[in-house]
Amino acid sequence: MSPRKIQFCIFLFILFNLKVSPFVLASSSNVSFEFPSFSLRNLTLLGDSYLRNGVIGLTRDVTVPSSSSGTVIYNNPVPFFDQESNTTASFSTRFSFSILGVNENSYGDGLSFFLSQDNQTLGSPGEYLGLVNSSQLTKNKFVAIEFDTRLDAHFNDPNDHHVGLDIDSLNSIKTADPILQDIDLKSGDLITAWIDYKNDLRVLEVYMSYSSLKPGNPILTVDIDLSEYLKRDMYVGFSGSTEGSTELHLVANWSFRTSGFLPVNPNSNRHNVSDSSVTVTTPVIPISNAANKRHKRLGLGLGIAGPAFFCAFLVAFGYFSVRKWQKIKRVKSLKAELVTGPKEFSYKELKLATRGFHSSRIIGRGAFGNVYKALFNSSGTLAAVKRSKHSQEGKTEFLAELSIIACLRHKNLIPLLGWCVEKGEVLLVYEFMPYGSLDRMLYEEDAEFKREAVSNRWEADAEFKCEAVIDCQTFDTLSSVFLPMFQACSRVHFSVSTRFKPPTPEVALYSVPFHAMPL
């Protein structure tokens, strides 16, 4: 199971155990939330809207006139109507906003607070306030309060400074001018607005003030029954737009709540809100027998599915934890089996010394991988680094080879300087031999002469006649290169463990000096 599937299981578990349970007993609930300042939690930004220092901007912040539109929406749909009880919710919202022109006398078009079933469509700029799409005017379904700063004759605006109630159209049902209460929408000052709809009184009221205290008299009052337009679930948010202006539309804080659905506990606080939080109270609604049976089956299904998903998550989590633990254990086991004599190098150190294991540094290829020439800048020394992928299948053979090489101590064998086990790789560091390998000495030019010398020497050694193969004319070459090489290959066991069996009965005593092999 991939990590992505584990995340999906966690999501399903949380969904079934936390999100669905409040709606098992009833279909609609009162909702309240508050944003003293904004974060991206529980909000969706569309178009040119942005978040900066806890404040929402709905249109572009530019110094040159432009056309712009943006929307911010609360993520979760809010229930406004309960079909079983035929109840429409009342609602109240409070928010602080400011409208200012970056350049003097560059204003238009305004912003709106809206309720809509659509949470994806971005409205058009200009006179459409970012609220509706100009190509789908008949498909837009919304209830909105507009704060308009431009006179648009197309929508029968009374002036360029008004507040209005819009339903499914930008032709306002009723408007009012805030300047009558000394509120200037274009002042750039922070203005607080309250919008209250009382379903029992069938009235909507809009209040505005420069302070945080709600005034006694509303700026706009509309006698209207919104139950026809408020649906089961709707989204709430703000929109704004410009067209050929530098007007900014900022929203600094926001709170919202619905009421009218009976709570389970009448004494519970229905408006206990916090930043980006939602408080849900569950109503008591008479449920028919058929609905009761459906709810019981749903509750039983969720009661079984929730623990099942949780158990599946635990199994998946345990499986991947065990695999990770086993991998760590294998690496530790491999390190423990390595000899303690040679130095342990870091992978970074060896990668730097070989220029990132560049192909130009390859000097040979072995059974387990490539061999690289390494230069350690700190000490200026050269080394040969054998690099191989760590495989469990070849681990036994590899460790056997490594243990033998590390234990051998002979003047004619290349010593093991160190090792490294990281990133799924095993790297061995040997002393660097500048003159190449044994096959180079045996198979370069005039190799036929050398192989014949090797064959004769081996047969003579078996018959204790090493002097028979010495040619006086080539004695200097043989004595300095090949005879010491033969002695090293056939008599390496005299410097190490006695379990190595010699290929010949005994050692020939040479009268020539034994020089170090130039390999």
BELMOUR-V162198 format. One line per field, one symbol per residue. ss: DSSP state (H for helix, E for strand, - for the rest). A space follows every 50 residues. Layout:
BEGIN
ss = ???
END
This chain:
BEGIN
ss = --HHHHHHHHHHHHHHHHH-HHH-----EEEEEEE-------EEEEE--E EE--EEE--------EEEEEEEEE---EE-EE----EE-EEEEEEEEEEE E--------EEEEEEE---------HHH--------HHH--EEEEEEE-- --HHH------EEEEEE------EEE-HHHH---------EEEEEEEE-- --EEEEEEE----------EEEE--HHH----EEEEEEEEEEEEE-EEEE EEEEEEEEE---------------E---EEEE------HHHHHHHHHHHH HHHHHHHHHHHHHHHHHHHHHHHHHHHHHHHHHHHHH-----EE--HHHH HHH-----HHHEEEE----EEEEEEE----EEEEEEEEE-----HHHHHH HHHHHHH--------EEEEEEE--EEEEEEE------HHHHHH---HHHH HHHHHHHHHHHH---HHHH--HHHHHHHHHHHHHHHHHHH-HHHH----- -------------------
END
